[in-house]
């Protein structure tokens, strides 16, 4: 999913063409089914997988430091979220525009990054009202 560069259906067709080693695109799965199944993924699984990768990297490999110090950076951003009832329930809704006529769900995102080893160590997403410092 992370390597998708064009439409979902085109990427799915390309993927299955490679898997079955065919010269022809055979529609093995359609984007609707893929999207429905993707929605069932537990986001915490990705967080845990990242923890395993990071721990494996720093416990089993040599890594760069600067004067015996790991250089880490933290950056936060505000994210515009899809307009969906479950998103609004979790992250809330804020009014925007000159007359506050445009309700949107927003989140605060934060990333902890090892700048020398090019590794994302941690990430957080929280309601818009959260502060970077708290995250």
Secondary structure as GFF3:
##gff-version 3
##sequence-region A 1 135
A	DSSP	alpha_helix	8	19	.	.	.	ID=ss1
A	DSSP	alpha_helix	31	39	.	.	.	ID=ss2
A	DSSP	alpha_helix	43	60	.	.	.	ID=ss3
A	DSSP	beta_strand	72	80	.	.	.	ID=ss4
A	DSSP	alpha_helix	85	91	.	.	.	ID=ss5
A	DSSP	beta_strand	94	96	.	.	.	ID=ss6
A	DSSP	beta_strand	102	104	.	.	.	ID=ss7
A	DSSP	beta_strand	106	114	.	.	.	ID=ss8
A	DSSP	beta_strand	119	127	.	.	.	ID=ss9
###
